Amino acid sequence: MEKYIVSIIQGIVEGLTEFLPVSSTGHLILTGELLGFTGNKAETFEIVIQLGAILAVAILYWRRVFGLLDWRKGFKAEGGLFAKGQLNLIHIFIAIFPAMLMGLLLHKVIKTYLFSSSTVLIGLVIGGLFMIYAEKRKTKETAIELDQITYKQAFLIGLSQILALWPGFSRSGATIAGGLLVGTNHKTAAEFSFIIAIPMMVAASGYDLLKSYQFLSVNDIGFFVVGFIVSFIVAWLAVVSFLKLLQKVKLTPFAIYRFILAALFWFFILRG
């Protein structure tokens, strides 16, 4: 029974934080430390429940996802490569390519040296500062809906996503802040972040799962399924609620939350 309680807790944490600008990886590492759930099996479990969160956003945006399959849309935009036009696969590819390339090149380094409580705390703080900077800087909004994002904006958002390779920085926080800096509004930045998360996270999770599937066993099926389902349900609710909340409170409150979380964890756990 105890392991299922851990499964539920981690599933809730993943679902709540995966698409919010607070770092799901950071939260999973920190709660894993508190629950005593660490090691290879814990890392494999985190990959599985991430897939539950991905499935939730894929279903929520299924119409948009299916619309992306018409690859010819990228060549129909008037005005050339940096023109505004309907969101298409070219936007997605150039937005995920920078982080995927760097992730492949630095995968071993990141997994070996950066997955720890102390590095997560650094990521929480620096990521929060980056979010506040993006929020305070006045950038003219040129994309107030997804179909107004240019290829150039998509690429620049993709560059900001590289920052999220540091655990605790937050992929969602990096991409939403990056969107604000290049001229999207909060809702558009968040929705674009959700959509590019699907191929990005499927690729990253699939790669990690191939390297760690040996840690799965028949006895763990129920444990993994419970975490997957909980993550899916909570992520669904979190995405819907977050879009409404973001338009009201913006990014700064999430940054402040990150600072408080980092301070509390350092004081009560690491300092001790």
Secondary structure as GFF3:
##gff-version 3
##sequence-region A 1 272
A	DSSP	alpha_helix	2	17	.	.	.	ID=ss1
A	DSSP	alpha_helix	24	35	.	.	.	ID=ss2
A	DSSP	alpha_helix	40	60	.	.	.	ID=ss3
A	DSSP	alpha_helix	62	67	.	.	.	ID=ss4
A	DSSP	three_ten_helix	71	75	.	.	.	ID=ss5
A	DSSP	alpha_helix	89	109	.	.	.	ID=ss6
A	DSSP	pi_helix	110	114	.	.	.	ID=ss7
A	DSSP	alpha_helix	117	136	.	.	.	ID=ss8
A	DSSP	three_ten_helix	146	148	.	.	.	ID=ss9
A	DSSP	alpha_helix	151	161	.	.	.	ID=ss10
A	DSSP	three_ten_helix	162	165	.	.	.	ID=ss11
A	DSSP	alpha_helix	171	181	.	.	.	ID=ss12
A	DSSP	alpha_helix	186	212	.	.	.	ID=ss13
A	DSSP	three_ten_helix	213	215	.	.	.	ID=ss14
A	DSSP	three_ten_helix	218	220	.	.	.	ID=ss15
A	DSSP	alpha_helix	221	249	.	.	.	ID=ss16
A	DSSP	alpha_helix	252	265	.	.	.	ID=ss17
A	DSSP	pi_helix	266	270	.	.	.	ID=ss18
###
